[in-house]
């Protein structure tokens, strides 16, 4: 209880300090969604706006705690303080109400929170620029302000509920539905997505399933979708590396192959798949992959020659020469 009281005192002091100054509001008008996956327990938040680097301001989430979107005339502290209150045992509703109660500018805020238990709290101040509103569903909330039409948040909710796939796919579907419905009346500029596990392992610095931001782009959602595909490729690459380290070569190669389906033109993926194959004696099968990489960028030849010293290829001059000769065929 003392910890929660201290948190509220800190936020109250910050609001008073801001009011004492010539309180400068940042108009991060936007649409966003916060959600908890009822199957996996994962927590996520995604956003798009006509505002530079929207993800650095709006999106907040912590494994085992909750997720927050703070927008409209944004007060950033709703993010970290909302998480702190939920970490201290408050529900999403209790955390949001506590922060609103000490905010002298609450009527211009739009905030949504979801906690680890799937409780959802959303607030749209009456001074948010229209069209503004929110749709609260089962373990999620979609919210928007300064929209072209007042149908955006309902379209987001429908898309989220009907989309297939994991939480990442469903959050992205909600953003795309908002844009198709007309989106921000000013247009679009940046987007972000953040998803964390429902359970923390005590290492928050690496407990992010996905954390991607498009800071400034003419088609931020298209770029965000592309980056998600790239991350999925690298996730499979990382799994392949883990299997390789354990000696499970069959599973490692399967993961590398899956990675390439997500990002077929990435030389990094092709190269390390070839290295893994060469390390396990499948040299003949690896040579075409090496050849494909070397043909597009000769620098990979030099990198390959350095691998034996680093223990990434056997110290076998004949094997190394055989691989390097692939560039000449």
C-alpha positions in Angstrom: 0.0 0.0 0.0 2.8 2.4 0.8 4.4 1.7 -2.6 1.2 2.5 -4.4 0.7 5.7 -2.4 4.3 6.7 -3.3 3.6 6.1 -7.0 0.6 8.4 -6.9 2.5 11.1 -5.1 5.2 11.0 -7.8 2.7 11.3 -10.6 0.8 14.1 -8.8 4.0 16.0 -8.4 4.8 15.5 -12.0 1.4 16.8 -13.1 1.7 19.8 -10.8 5.1 20.6 -12.1 3.9 20.4 -15.7 0.9 22.7 -14.9 3.2 25.2 -13.2 5.2 25.4 -16.4 3.4 26.4 -19.6 2.0 22.9 -19.9 2.9 21.8 -23.4 0.7 19.1 -24.7 1.9 16.7 -27.4 -1.0 16.0 -29.8 -0.3 12.4 -30.5 -3.8 11.8 -32.0 -4.0 8.3 -33.2 -5.6 4.9 -33.1 -4.4 1.9 -31.0 -5.3 -1.4 -29.5 -4.3 -3.1 -26.3 -5.0 -6.8 -25.8 -4.3 -10.0 -23.8 -4.3 -13.3 -25.7 -6.6 -15.6 -23.8 -4.8 -18.7 -24.9 -1.1 -17.8 -24.5 -1.5 -15.0 -22.0 0.7 -12.7 -24.2 0.1 -9.0 -23.8 0.3 -6.5 -26.6 -0.3 -3.0 -27.8 -0.2 -1.6 -31.4 -0.6 1.9 -32.8 -0.6 4.0 -35.9 -0.7 7.8 -36.2 0.1 10.9 -38.2 2.9 11.7 -35.7 6.6 11.1 -35.8 7.9 8.1 -33.8 4.5 7.3 -32.2 5.8 4.1 -30.7 8.2 6.0 -28.4 5.3 7.7 -26.7 2.1 5.6 -26.9 3.1 1.9 -26.5 4.0 0.4 -23.1 4.0 -3.2 -22.0 5.8 -5.5 -19.5 5.9 -9.2 -19.3 3.7 -10.6 -16.4 2.2 -7.1 -15.8 0.1 -5.6 -18.6 0.0 -3.2 -21.6 -0.9 0.5 -21.9 -1.6 2.9 -24.7 -1.5 6.6 -23.8 -2.6 9.0 -26.6 -4.6 12.1 -27.7 -2.9 15.1 -25.9 -0.6 12.5 -24.5 0.8 12.3 -21.0 3.6 9.7 -21.4 3.8 8.9 -17.7 0.5 7.0 -17.9 2.6 4.2 -19.5 5.3 3.5 -17.0 3.2 4.5 -14.0 0.2 2.4 -15.1 2.5 -0.6 -15.4 4.0 0.2 -12.0 0.6 0.3 -10.4 -0.4 -3.0 -12.1 2.9 -4.5 -11.0 2.0 -3.5 -7.4 -1.2 -5.4 -7.6 -3.8 -2.9 -9.0 -6.2 -4.0 -11.7 -6.2 -2.1 -15.0 -9.3 -0.3 -13.9 -7.8 0.7 -10.5 -4.5 1.8 -12.1 -6.2 4.0 -14.7 -8.7 5.6 -12.3 -5.9 6.4 -9.8 -3.9 8.2 -12.5 -6.9 10.1 -13.9 -7.9 11.2 -10.4 -4.7 13.2 -10.0 -4.4 14.5 -13.6 -5.6 18.1 -14.0 -5.7 17.6 -17.8 -7.6 14.3 -17.8 -10.3 15.6 -20.2 -7.8 15.6 -23.1 -6.4 12.1 -22.5 -7.2 8.9 -24.2 -5.8 5.9 -22.4 -6.3 2.1 -22.4 -4.9 -0.6 -20.2 -5.0 -4.4 -19.9 -3.6 -6.3 -17.0 -2.3 -9.9 -16.7 -5.7 -11.2 -15.8 -7.4 -9.7 -18.9 -9.1 -6.9 -17.1 -9.5 -3.9 -19.4 -9.9 -0.2 -18.7 -10.3 2.6 -21.2 -10.9 6.3 -21.0 -11.7 8.9 -23.7 -11.7 12.4 -22.4 -14.5 14.7 -23.5 -12.0 17.2 -24.9 -10.3 14.7 -27.3 -10.7 15.9 -30.8 -13.5 14.2 -32.7 -14.1 11.7 -34.0 -13.0 10.0 -30.8 -14.2 6.9 -28.9 -13.4 3.3 -27.9 -14.6 -0.2 -28.1 -14.0 -2.5 -25.1 -14.2 -6.2 -25.9 -13.2 -9.4 -24.1 -9.6 -8.8 -22.9 -9.0 -6.0 -25.4 -9.8 -2.4 -26.2 -9.6 -0.4 -29.4 -9.5 3.4 -29.2 -9.0 6.3 -31.5 -9.3 10.1 -31.7 -9.1 12.7 -34.5 -10.5 10.1 -36.9 -12.1 10.8 -40.2 -15.1 8.7 -39.1 -16.6 7.5 -35.8 -16.7 3.9 -37.1 -13.0 3.3 -36.7 -12.8 1.7 -33.3 -15.7 -0.7 -34.1 -14.0 -1.7 -37.3 -10.8 -2.4 -35.3 -12.7 -4.5 -32.8 -14.4 -6.6 -35.5 -11.1 -7.1 -37.3 -9.3 -8.1 -34.1 -12.0 -10.6 -33.1 -12.2 -12.3 -36.6 -8.5 -12.3 -37.6 -6.7 -15.6 -37.6 -3.2 -16.3 -36.2 -1.3 -15.2 -33.1 -1.7 -11.9 -31.2 0.7 -10.1 -33.5 -1.4 -10.9 -36.5 -4.6 -9.9 -34.8 -3.2 -6.6 -33.6 -2.0 -5.8 -37.1 -5.4 -6.7 -38.5 -7.0 -4.1 -36.2 -4.6 -1.4 -37.4 -5.2 -2.2 -41.0 -9.0 -2.2 -40.5 -8.7 1.3 -38.9 -6.8 2.6 -41.9 -9.3 1.0 -44.3 -12.1 2.8 -42.4 -10.5 6.2 -43.1 -8.0 6.3 -40.2 -6.5 9.6 -38.9 -8.1 12.6 -40.6 -4.6 14.0 -41.2 -3.2 10.9 -42.8 -0.5 8.5 -41.6 3.2 8.7 -40.6 4.4 6.2 -38.0 3.3 2.9 -36.4 4.5 0.5 -33.7 3.8 -2.9 -32.2 4.9 -4.3 -28.8 4.1 -7.8 -27.5 5.4 -9.4 -24.3 4.9 -12.8 -22.6 2.1 -13.2 -20.1 4.6 -14.7 -17.6 7.9 -13.0 -16.6 11.1 -15.0 -16.1 12.6 -12.1 -14.2 14.6 -10.8 -17.2 12.6 -7.9 -18.6 15.4 -6.7 -20.9 14.8 -9.8 -23.1 11.2 -10.5 -22.5 9.8 -9.0 -25.7 8.2 -11.2 -28.3 8.2 -8.3 -30.7 9.1 -4.7 -30.4 9.0 -2.9 -33.8 8.6 0.8 -34.7 8.2 2.6 -38.0 9.2 6.1 -37.2 8.5 8.0 -40.4 7.1 6.4 -43.6 4.5 7.1 -46.3 2.9 3.7 -45.7 3.7 2.9 -42.1 1.4 -0.2 -41.8 2.8 -1.7 -44.9 6.3 -1.2 -43.6 5.4 -2.6 -40.2 3.9 -5.6 -41.8 7.2 -6.1 -43.7 9.2 -5.8 -40.6 7.1 -8.3 -38.8 7.8 -10.8 -41.6 11.5 -10.1 -41.3 11.4 -10.6 -37.5 9.6 -13.9 -37.9 12.4 -15.0 -40.2 15.0 -14.1 -37.7 13.1 -15.8 -34.9 13.3 -19.0 -36.8 17.0 -18.4 -37.5 17.5 -18.0 -33.8 15.7 -21.2 -33.1 17.8 -22.9 -35.7 20.9 -21.7 -33.9 19.6 -23.0 -30.6 19.0 -26.4 -32.1 22.4 -26.4 -33.7 24.1 -25.6 -30.4 22.2 -28.6 -28.9 23.3 -30.9 -31.7 19.8 -31.3 -33.2 20.8 -30.7 -36.8 17.6 -31.9 -38.3 15.5 -29.4 -36.3 18.1 -26.6 -37.0 17.9 -27.1 -40.7 14.1 -27.1 -40.6 14.1 -23.8 -38.8 16.5 -22.3 -41.2 14.4 -23.5 -44.1 11.3 -21.9 -42.5 13.2 -18.7 -42.0 13.9 -18.5 -45.7 10.2 -18.8 -46.6 9.6 -15.6 -44.6 12.6 -13.8 -46.1 13.7 -15.6 -49.2 16.2 -13.0 -50.5 18.1 -12.4 -47.3 21.7 -13.5 -47.7 22.3 -13.8 -44.0 19.7 -16.6 -43.7 21.0 -18.5 -46.8 24.6 -18.2 -45.6 24.2 -19.5 -42.1 22.1 -22.3 -43.3 24.9 -23.3 -45.6 27.5 -23.0 -42.8 25.4 -25.3 -40.6 25.1 -27.8 -43.4 28.9 -27.7 -44.0 29.5 -28.2 -40.3 27.5 -31.4 -40.3 29.0 -33.0 -43.3 26.4 -32.0 -45.9 28.9 -30.1 -47.9 27.5 -31.0 -51.4 24.1 -29.7 -50.4 25.6 -26.6 -48.9 27.7 -25.6 -51.9 24.8 -24.2 -54.0 23.7 -22.0 -51.1 27.3 -20.7 -50.7 27.4 -20.1 -54.5 24.1 -18.1 -54.4 25.5 -15.9 -51.6 28.9 -15.4 -53.2 27.4 -14.5 -56.5 25.5 -11.5 -55.0 28.2 -10.2 -52.7 31.9 -11.1 -52.7 32.4 -9.9 -49.1 30.9 -13.1 -47.9 33.9 -14.9 -49.3 36.2 -13.0 -47.0 33.8 -13.7 -44.1 33.9 -17.4 -44.8 37.6 -17.5 -44.8 37.6 -16.1 -41.2 35.1 -18.6 -39.8 37.5 -21.5 -39.0 39.6 -19.3 -36.7 36.3 -18.3 -34.9 35.3 -22.0 -34.6 32.4 -21.6 -36.9 33.8 -24.0 -39.5 36.2 -26.9 -39.1 39.9 -26.1 -39.3 40.1 -28.0 -42.5 41.9 -26.2 -45.4 40.5 -28.6 -48.0 37.0 -28.0 -46.8 37.4 -24.2 -46.8 39.0 -24.2 -50.2 36.1 -26.4 -51.5 33.6 -23.9 -50.2 35.5 -20.8 -51.6 35.7 -22.5 -55.0 31.9 -22.4 -55.2 32.3 -18.7 -56.1 34.0 -19.7 -59.4 31.3 -22.0 -60.6 
